[in-house]
């Protein structure tokens, strides 16, 4: 399967060029079955969300602390949910 599958999946996404770039940049995508691209996408989503948490943790403006703490909590929940999806 692999790359033809990626073309089919990404053509249906909201951002086909980004989808194609992300999935093809991972060597596991070549020859992958339908589960492979999903795992790659989930891993990338976890990394991006964790990076957002890391940036939010660096914000030190006391006036925004409540908002930032809420973002960190929500993003943390998102990471937990994405990891649960990966485990299935």
C-alpha positions, 0 to 999 in steps of 0.5 A, spaced: 500 500 500 504 505 502 504 512 498 498 510 494 494 510 500 497 516 503 495 520 496 488 517 497 487 519 505 490 526 504 486 528 498 480 527 503 483 531 508 482 539 510 490 540 508 492 535 503 499 538 502 500 538 509 498 531 510 502 528 504 508 532 507 507 529 514 506 522 512 511 521 506 516 524 511 516 518 515 519 512 513 514 508 516 509 510 511 512 507 505 508 500 504 504 501 510 497 499 511 491 503 513 493 503 520 500 506 519 498 513 517 493 514 522 499 512 527 504 517 524 498 522 524 497 521 532 504 521 534 505 528 530 499 530 533 501 528 540 508 532 539 505 538 536 500 539 542 506 537 547 510 543 544 504 547 545 504 545 552 511 547 553 511 554 550 505 555 555 509 553 561 514 558 559 509 564 559 510 568 565 505 574 565 501 573 571 496 577 568 495 571 563 496 565 568 489 563 569 488 563 561 495 559 560 493 554 566 486 553 562 490 552 556 495 547 559 490 543 562 486 542 556 492 541 551 494 536 557 487 532 556 488 532 548 495 529 549 491 524 554 486 522 549 491 522 543 495 517 547 489 513 548 487 513 541 494 510 539 494 505 544 487 502 541 
